[in-house]
Every structure is written in C-alpha cells, then in structure tokens.
Amino acid sequence: MIVRMYNDVGSRPGVPPNSIPSQPNPFGNAFNVAGSGLIRGGLGAYGGKILGSSSEYVQSNISRYFSDPQYYFQVNDHYVKNKLKVVLFPFLHRGHWTRITEPVGGRLSYKPPIYDINAPDLYIPLMAFGTYIILAGLSLGLRGK
C-alpha cells in the first residue's frame, strides 16, 4: 500500500500518467529557423572575414614579438632567485625599473633576461604552469577523482 501511494504521486484521476498536455512554445519555430543554411552561411562568411583579417595581422607581426624564442629562456639560478624576489616583494627592489639597452649593429637592442632583471622571460611562467599541473594532478589523484 505504501509503495502504491508513492507511485501515484502527481497523477490526476482519470488521466493516464504519461498524457500530460504539453505547453505551447512561446517562441514558435524561431530556433529552428536560426539553423537554416542562409543564416548559417552568412554568419560563417562574416566570422571567416573577421578571423581571416586578424589571422593575417598576427601572422605578419608574429616575428616582431617572437623572432627569437630562445631570448626569453636565457636565465640562470641567480636571475630566477632575483626575479622571484622582485615579483613577490616589489617593495624590496632597489634599482631601476627600466630595461637595459645595448647598441647592436647600429640600433638599440635589449639585453636578455640573464643580464637584466627587468627583461621579460617565459621560464618562470612556464615553470609555474608546470608546477600547477603537477600539483593539481597529485591533489586529484590523492582524492581519488
């Protein structure tokens, strides 16, 4: 008797349990029309135009920023220690905050990170990301997920 009482919850007398009338869709057929070929083709062409122009810009200017990726990894232990000190405790930094330049072939060039604490590097962010991945995997592994 108790089982039957819980099975009948929500049913109306005289109406079979699966014949509840459906609600009319207030948006009509609008969502099905949005998937039509005309709209999809137009949006695809517009998106391709936007992404194509930005892709051309990135391809033409990528060499300006990443012409020598080894430049960003020229670090040693002393640089890493000092850079972490500057990042974690900037109020202890005594010295200049500008990058050091040197003349190379008639034009000015910046010194690599091994010689300039203010130069951008990719070693510390890459190692931080790797450490995060390892610690997250270890944490999830110990929790059993």
Rosetta silent file (secondary structure, phi, psi, omega in degrees, C-alpha in Angstrom):
SEQUENCE: MIVRMYNDVGSRPGVPPNSIPSQPNPFGNAFNVAGSGLIRGGLGAYGGKILGSSSEYVQSNISRYFSDPQYYFQVNDHYVKNKLKVVLFPFLHRGHWTRITEPVGGRLSYKPPIYDINAPDLYIPLMAFGTYIILAGLSLGLRGK
SCORE:     score description
SCORE:     0.000 S_00000001
   1 L     0.000  -40.931  179.926    0.000    0.000    0.000 S_00000001
   2 H   -66.059  -40.342 -179.971    2.830    2.431    0.824 S_00000001
   3 H   -61.942  -42.286 -178.900    4.593    1.659   -2.468 S_00000001
   4 H   -66.284  -35.745 -179.184    1.430    2.366   -4.439 S_00000001
   5 H   -63.942  -41.863  179.648    0.925    5.692   -2.653 S_00000001
   6 H   -74.238  -28.886  177.776    4.376    6.933   -3.721 S_00000001
   7 H   -72.497  -25.576 -177.017    3.964    5.687   -7.282 S_00000001
   8 L   -91.636    5.497 -177.479    0.718    7.632   -7.711 S_00000001
   9 L   -65.076  129.479  175.661    2.190   10.996   -6.647 S_00000001
  10 L    90.022   -8.873 -179.693    1.388   13.686   -9.199 S_00000001
  11 L   -87.497  147.923  178.785   -1.149   11.742  -11.244 S_00000001
  12 L  -101.216  146.481 -179.407   -4.633   13.122  -11.750 S_00000001
  13 L   -65.768  133.727  177.100   -7.689   10.913  -11.512 S_00000001
  14 L    84.864   -3.274  179.985   -8.971    9.745  -14.869 S_00000001
  15 L  -116.540  127.023  176.803   -5.837   10.865  -16.779 S_00000001
  16 L   -60.388  149.320 -172.704   -3.151    8.346  -17.716 S_00000001
  17 L   -61.766  -29.523 -175.627    0.227    9.256  -16.136 S_00000001
  18 L   -99.382    9.998 -177.354    2.086    9.994  -19.426 S_00000001
  19 L  -109.122   41.607  177.270   -0.617   12.042  -21.168 S_00000001
  20 L   -75.852  130.196 -176.573    0.008   15.432  -19.526 S_00000001
  21 L   -64.061  141.382 -178.303   -0.674   18.163  -22.126 S_00000001
  22 L   -84.925  151.739  179.024    2.471   19.905  -23.409 S_00000001
  23 L   -77.986  141.269  175.847    2.959   23.653  -23.130 S_00000001
  24 L   -69.449  146.190 -179.651    2.893   25.621  -26.399 S_00000001
  25 L   -77.988  116.161 -177.552    6.296   27.001  -27.429 S_00000001
  26 L   -67.504  -20.138 -178.752    6.177   30.818  -26.947 S_00000001
  27 L   -93.584   -2.350  179.398    8.986   31.295  -29.494 S_00000001
  28 L    63.248 -129.075 -175.827    7.256   29.271  -32.159 S_00000001
  29 L  -104.644   20.236 -172.742    9.634   27.982  -34.795 S_00000001
  30 H   -64.327  -38.442 -177.471   12.265   30.731  -34.315 S_00000001
  31 H   -72.248  -29.750  177.093   15.037   28.444  -33.053 S_00000001
  32 H   -73.328  -31.945  179.373   14.650   26.043  -35.958 S_00000001
  33 H   -70.337  -32.774 -178.695   14.861   28.913  -38.451 S_00000001
  34 L   -62.395  -22.030  179.603   18.146   30.118  -36.877 S_00000001
  35 L   -90.986    7.324 -177.717   19.788   26.923  -38.047 S_00000001
  36 L   -66.780  159.210 -176.576   18.849   27.479  -41.684 S_00000001
  37 H   -63.843  -35.388 -178.285   21.544   27.432  -44.321 S_00000001
  38 H   -64.194  -49.258 -179.221   21.149   31.109  -45.264 S_00000001
  39 H   -67.733  -45.185 -179.168   21.752   32.422  -41.751 S_00000001
  40 H   -61.599  -41.390  178.754   24.444   29.867  -41.004 S_00000001
  41 H   -66.458  -40.808  179.130   26.243   30.664  -44.270 S_00000001
  42 H   -65.064  -45.705  178.337   26.047   34.420  -43.696 S_00000001
  43 H   -66.151  -36.555  178.495   27.366   34.192  -40.154 S_00000001
  44 H   -64.625  -41.624  179.275   30.083   31.791  -41.286 S_00000001
  45 H   -66.841  -41.860  179.202   31.234   34.180  -44.024 S_00000001
  46 H   -64.578  -45.116  177.810   31.204   37.148  -41.636 S_00000001
  47 H   -63.397  -39.953  177.730   33.107   35.200  -38.973 S_00000001
  48 H   -63.052  -37.236  179.075   35.600   33.989  -41.560 S_00000001
  49 H   -65.977  -44.567 -179.901   36.195   37.567  -42.690 S_00000001
  50 H   -65.704  -49.883 -178.107   36.833   38.753  -39.122 S_00000001
  51 H   -68.544  -31.828  178.431   39.035   35.812  -38.184 S_00000001
  52 H   -65.509  -44.350 -178.970   40.837   35.925  -41.515 S_00000001
  53 H   -68.090  -38.994  179.098   41.879   39.567  -41.124 S_00000001
  54 H   -71.218  -33.749  177.609   43.030   39.073  -37.531 S_00000001
  55 H   -65.385  -40.832  177.384   44.890   35.914  -38.516 S_00000001
  56 H   -63.165  -40.162  179.451   46.736   37.820  -41.255 S_00000001
  57 H   -63.170  -45.292 -179.780   47.663   40.539  -38.741 S_00000001
  58 H   -64.318  -43.803 -179.622   49.030   38.008  -36.252 S_00000001
  59 H   -63.936  -36.150 -178.820   50.987   36.168  -38.945 S_00000001
  60 H   -76.331  -26.591 -176.688   52.528   39.397  -40.234 S_00000001
  61 H  -107.482    1.921 -177.975   53.514   40.676  -36.780 S_00000001
  62 H   -65.497  -33.888 -178.192   54.471   37.449  -35.009 S_00000001
  63 H   -70.503  -23.819  178.895   58.114   37.816  -35.978 S_00000001
  64 H   -67.853  -35.156 -176.178   58.253   41.236  -34.340 S_00000001
  65 H   -97.593  -34.697 -176.208   57.445   39.774  -30.915 S_00000001
  66 L  -124.371   47.828 -179.192   58.729   36.202  -31.103 S_00000001
  67 L   -70.643  -33.580  179.896   61.582   36.347  -33.586 S_00000001
  68 L  -133.709   92.073 -177.654   63.943   34.553  -31.192 S_00000001
  69 H   -64.652  -22.450  179.006   62.143   32.418  -28.582 S_00000001
  70 H   -65.604  -25.212  178.539   65.482   31.424  -27.013 S_00000001
  71 H   -55.841  -40.471 -174.705   65.837   35.037  -25.846 S_00000001
  72 H   -78.257   -8.086 -179.729   63.015   34.525  -23.331 S_00000001
  73 H  -114.091   11.155  177.706   64.626   31.404  -21.822 S_00000001
  74 L   -82.356   83.703 -178.166   68.151   32.735  -21.248 S_00000001
  75 L  -132.360  162.246  172.305   68.061   32.559  -17.448 S_00000001
  76 L  -135.381  179.954 -176.345   70.197   31.190  -14.640 S_00000001
  77 H   -61.548  -40.466 -179.100   69.643   30.415  -10.949 S_00000001
  78 H   -62.695  -43.101  178.661   70.689   33.897   -9.831 S_00000001
  79 H   -62.826  -45.675 -177.963   68.206   35.537  -12.243 S_00000001
  80 H   -61.792  -43.620  179.198   65.339   33.268  -11.153 S_00000001
  81 H   -61.158  -47.558 -179.131   66.011   33.970   -7.463 S_00000001
  82 H   -68.290  -37.931 -179.407   66.158   37.742   -8.020 S_00000001
  83 H   -67.528  -40.877  177.048   63.140   37.783  -10.360 S_00000001
  84 H   -64.517  -36.076  177.063   61.001   35.845   -7.873 S_00000001
  85 H   -64.758  -40.510  179.180   62.086   38.292   -5.177 S_00000001
  86 H   -68.363  -39.515 -178.419   61.019   41.226   -7.395 S_00000001
  87 H   -70.595  -43.275 -176.435   57.689   39.587   -8.282 S_00000001
  88 H   -81.793  -32.975 -177.668   56.801   38.529   -4.736 S_00000001
  89 L  -131.650   71.765 -176.333   58.276   41.516   -2.871 S_00000001
  90 H   -64.942  -23.262 -179.473   58.402   44.516   -5.246 S_00000001
  91 H   -72.812  -13.818  176.862   58.867   46.961   -2.367 S_00000001
  92 H   -89.599   -5.999 -175.990   62.315   45.415   -1.689 S_00000001
  93 L   -73.023  114.815  175.392   63.532   46.116   -5.243 S_00000001
  94 L  -106.158  121.596  179.789   66.373   48.616   -5.141 S_00000001
  95 L   138.768 -164.914 -175.621   67.381   49.825   -8.538 S_00000001
  96 L   -85.916  156.840  177.202   65.883   50.803  -11.854 S_00000001
  97 L  -110.058    6.521  179.163   62.593   49.564  -13.296 S_00000001
  98 L  -101.398  158.206 -179.381   63.569   50.134  -16.932 S_00000001
  99 L   -80.566  152.337 -178.991   65.189   47.640  -19.250 S_00000001
 100 L   -90.258  130.503  179.018   68.860   47.880  -20.156 S_00000001
 101 E  -107.261  158.915  174.902   69.655   48.580  -23.810 S_00000001
 102 E  -144.651  144.107  178.620   72.839   47.979  -25.778 S_00000001
 103 E   -76.658  126.767  177.769   73.813   49.085  -29.280 S_00000001
 104 E  -132.479  114.521  176.875   73.889   46.165  -31.727 S_00000001
 105 L    60.733   37.476  177.756   74.603   46.774  -35.393 S_00000001
 106 L    85.737   -1.574  176.818   73.697   50.467  -35.330 S_00000001
 107 E  -133.570  161.518 -177.930   70.409   50.038  -33.453 S_00000001
 108 E   -84.346  138.812  178.383   69.445   49.603  -29.826 S_00000001
 109 E  -133.865  150.880  178.992   68.607   46.161  -28.545 S_00000001
 110 E   -86.214  147.329  177.740   67.525   44.966  -25.115 S_00000001
 111 L   -74.413  151.242  179.332   69.727   42.699  -23.059 S_00000001
 112 L   -70.384  166.514 -176.117   68.467   39.153  -22.410 S_00000001
 113 L   -57.950  -28.565 -177.917   66.971   38.192  -19.032 S_00000001
 114 L   -63.772  -25.350 -179.090   70.225   36.680  -17.761 S_00000001
 115 L  -108.061   -8.825 -175.887   71.737   40.193  -17.706 S_00000001
 116 L  -138.003  115.765 -177.038   68.636   42.300  -16.970 S_00000001
 117 L   -67.235  -23.183 -178.343   66.218   41.596  -14.110 S_00000001
 118 L   -90.968   -0.406  179.392   63.512   43.724  -15.799 S_00000001
 119 L   -74.546  144.560  177.312   63.567   41.804  -19.095 S_00000001
 120 L   -71.970  143.696  176.993   60.540   39.631  -19.861 S_00000001
 121 L  -136.060  161.085  176.546   61.077   35.905  -19.646 S_00000001
 122 L  -111.645   -4.957 -177.784   58.979   32.817  -20.269 S_00000001
 123 H   -66.096  -49.625 -176.425   60.890   30.454  -17.992 S_00000001
 124 H   -65.981  -45.698  176.829   59.178   31.450  -14.734 S_00000001
 125 H   -63.078  -37.383  179.634   55.582   31.409  -16.131 S_00000001
 126 H   -66.828  -41.537  178.311   56.219   28.065  -17.847 S_00000001
 127 H   -68.546  -35.681  177.304   57.623   26.520  -14.669 S_00000001
 128 H   -64.966  -42.563  178.751   54.709   27.941  -12.634 S_00000001
 129 H   -65.191  -43.043  177.430   52.209   26.394  -15.057 S_00000001
 130 H   -61.798  -41.507  177.954   54.030   23.045  -14.975 S_00000001
 131 H   -63.754  -40.797  177.850   54.072   23.098  -11.169 S_00000001
 132 H   -61.080  -45.486 -179.782   50.341   23.857  -11.126 S_00000001
 133 H   -61.577  -44.204 -179.500   49.582   20.917  -13.436 S_00000001
 134 H   -64.960  -46.355 -179.117   51.674   18.527  -11.322 S_00000001
 135 H   -67.187  -37.412  177.844   50.166   19.694   -8.013 S_00000001
 136 H   -66.002  -41.549  177.441   46.608   19.617   -9.407 S_00000001
 137 H   -64.977  -41.062  177.926   47.151   16.070  -10.705 S_00000001
 138 H   -64.734  -43.339  179.337   48.632   14.980   -7.400 S_00000001
 139 H   -63.014  -45.918  178.974   45.774   16.556   -5.469 S_00000001
 140 H   -67.267  -35.144  178.401   43.098   14.957   -7.653 S_00000001
 141 H   -66.596  -39.722  179.719   44.924   11.619   -7.537 S_00000001
 142 H   -71.692  -28.261  176.820   45.086   11.622   -3.755 S_00000001
 143 H   -79.137  -17.028  177.999   41.375   12.463   -3.543 S_00000001
 144 L    84.857   28.466 -179.121   40.587    9.573   -5.879 S_00000001
 145 L  -101.012    0.000    0.000   38.811   11.525   -8.628 S_00000001
